């Protein structure tokens, strides 16, 4: 069962924006948060890049939240966005972290024991809930738009939808 509260990192926000599906966050989670640092990374520092314009809409601003000060380990090992996602998810426990980067995922899962999904896992959950029809098409669209997804991730996501 999916935890109904999540904190989302920049990569998945940009990915969902690229395929025009930021709406899936509201459909899958009863509560989701974008750390202030992540919002600034995508909207302010990322002006003109994918995700910036979509996320700048006022409806998304209501989901922005400050994260507590991260553990020193996180500051040393991860970028500020990933560190804030993990810190805020721990603070809001039970809460899922939505992170695509391998290092951030490993630390979130193995050091902090957080439940975790990436963009592909979020899309699989959306298909399970009948919110999208074909996860493969969306993942291939993301890849075509320049978002890095390995073929193995795409195949695992497709295999997971066949288990529905």
C-alpha positions as CSV (number, residue, x, y, z in Angstrom):
1,X,0.0,0.0,0.0
2,X,1.3,3.4,-0.9
3,X,1.8,5.9,1.8
4,X,-0.5,8.8,1.2
5,X,1.9,11.6,2.1
6,X,5.0,12.4,0.0
7,X,7.9,14.9,-0.4
8,X,9.1,15.3,-3.9
9,X,12.5,16.2,-5.4
10,X,13.3,18.4,-8.4
11,X,14.0,15.5,-10.8
12,X,10.5,13.9,-10.5
13,X,8.9,17.4,-10.6
14,X,10.7,18.2,-13.9
15,X,9.8,14.8,-15.3
16,X,6.1,15.1,-14.5
17,X,6.1,18.6,-16.0
18,X,7.8,17.3,-19.2
19,X,4.9,15.0,-19.8
20,X,2.2,17.4,-18.6
21,X,1.3,15.2,-15.6
22,X,2.0,17.2,-12.4
23,X,-1.7,16.6,-11.7
24,X,-0.7,13.0,-10.7
25,X,0.7,14.3,-7.5
26,X,-2.7,15.5,-6.4
27,X,-4.4,12.3,-7.6
28,X,-2.0,9.8,-6.0
29,X,-1.2,11.5,-2.7
30,X,-3.7,13.0,-0.2
31,X,-0.8,15.3,0.9
32,X,2.4,16.1,-0.9
33,X,5.1,18.7,-0.2
34,X,7.8,20.4,-2.2
35,X,10.7,21.6,-0.1
36,X,11.4,25.3,-0.5
37,X,14.9,24.5,-1.7
38,X,13.6,22.3,-4.4
39,X,11.0,24.8,-5.4
40,X,13.7,27.5,-5.7
41,X,15.9,25.1,-7.7
42,X,13.2,24.4,-10.3
43,X,11.4,27.7,-10.5
44,X,14.0,30.3,-9.7
45,X,17.4,28.8,-10.6
46,X,15.7,26.8,-13.4
47,X,14.0,29.7,-15.2
48,X,13.4,28.8,-18.8
49,X,14.1,25.1,-18.1
50,X,11.5,22.3,-18.1
51,X,9.3,22.4,-15.1
52,X,9.9,26.0,-14.2
53,X,6.9,27.6,-15.8
54,X,4.5,24.8,-14.8
55,X,5.6,24.7,-11.2
56,X,5.5,28.5,-10.9
57,X,1.6,28.4,-11.1
58,X,0.1,29.5,-7.8
59,X,-1.6,26.2,-7.2
60,X,1.8,24.5,-6.7
61,X,3.0,27.2,-4.3
62,X,0.6,26.0,-1.7
63,X,2.5,22.7,-1.5
64,X,5.9,24.4,-0.8
65,X,7.2,23.9,2.7
66,X,10.4,24.6,4.6
67,X,12.4,21.6,5.7
68,X,14.2,21.4,9.1
69,X,18.0,21.7,9.1
70,X,19.4,18.5,7.5
71,X,21.7,16.1,9.2
72,X,25.4,16.9,8.5
73,X,25.7,13.6,6.6
74,X,23.1,14.7,4.1
75,X,24.8,18.1,3.6
76,X,28.1,16.4,2.8
77,X,26.7,13.6,0.7
78,X,23.8,15.0,-1.3
79,X,22.7,18.2,-3.0
80,X,20.5,20.6,-1.0
81,X,17.3,19.4,-2.7
82,X,17.8,15.7,-2.0
83,X,18.9,16.6,1.6
84,X,15.8,18.7,2.2
85,X,13.5,16.0,0.7
86,X,14.9,13.3,3.0
87,X,14.9,15.7,6.0
88,X,11.3,16.8,5.5
89,X,10.1,13.2,4.8
90,X,11.6,12.1,8.1
91,X,10.0,15.0,9.9
92,X,6.6,14.2,8.4
93,X,6.8,10.4,9.0
94,X,5.1,8.3,7.8
95,X,6.0,9.9,4.5
96,X,7.4,8.7,1.2
97,X,10.3,10.4,-0.5
98,X,10.1,10.8,-4.3
99,X,13.7,10.8,-5.6
100,X,15.2,9.7,-8.9
101,X,18.9,10.0,-8.2
102,X,20.6,6.8,-7.2
103,X,22.7,8.2,-4.4
104,X,19.8,10.0,-2.8
105,X,17.6,6.9,-3.1
106,X,20.2,4.7,-1.4
107,X,20.7,7.1,1.5
108,X,17.0,7.6,2.0
109,X,16.3,3.9,2.0
110,X,19.3,2.4,3.7
111,X,20.4,5.1,6.1
112,X,17.0,6.6,7.0
113,X,14.6,3.7,6.2
114,X,12.3,5.9,4.3
115,X,9.7,4.5,1.9
116,X,10.7,5.6,-1.6
117,X,9.6,5.9,-5.2
118,X,11.0,7.5,-8.3
119,X,9.2,8.9,-11.3
120,X,8.8,5.5,-12.8
121,X,7.4,4.1,-9.6
122,X,5.0,7.0,-9.3
123,X,3.8,6.4,-12.8
124,X,3.3,2.7,-12.1
125,X,1.2,3.6,-9.0
126,X,-0.8,6.0,-11.2
127,X,-1.5,3.2,-13.7
128,X,-2.5,0.8,-10.9
129,X,-5.1,3.5,-9.8
130,X,-6.4,3.9,-13.3
131,X,-5.1,7.4,-13.7
132,X,-3.0,6.7,-16.8
133,X,-3.4,4.0,-19.4
134,X,0.2,3.1,-20.4
135,X,3.3,3.7,-18.3
136,X,5.6,2.6,-21.1
137,X,4.4,5.4,-23.4
138,X,4.9,8.1,-20.7
139,X,8.4,6.7,-19.8
140,X,9.4,6.7,-23.5
141,X,8.1,10.2,-23.9
142,X,10.2,11.3,-21.0
143,X,13.3,9.6,-22.4
144,X,12.6,11.3,-25.8
145,X,12.4,14.6,-24.0
146,X,15.9,14.1,-22.7
147,X,15.1,12.9,-19.2
148,X,17.5,10.2,-18.2
149,X,15.8,6.8,-17.8
150,X,17.7,3.5,-18.3
151,X,16.1,0.8,-20.3
152,X,16.2,-1.4,-17.2
153,X,14.1,1.1,-15.2
154,X,11.6,1.3,-18.1
155,X,11.4,-2.5,-18.3
156,X,11.0,-2.9,-14.5
157,X,8.2,-0.4,-14.5
158,X,6.4,-2.1,-17.3
159,X,6.8,-5.5,-15.6
160,X,5.3,-4.0,-12.4
161,X,2.2,-2.9,-14.3
162,X,1.8,-6.4,-15.7
163,X,1.5,-7.7,-12.1
164,X,-1.6,-5.6,-11.5
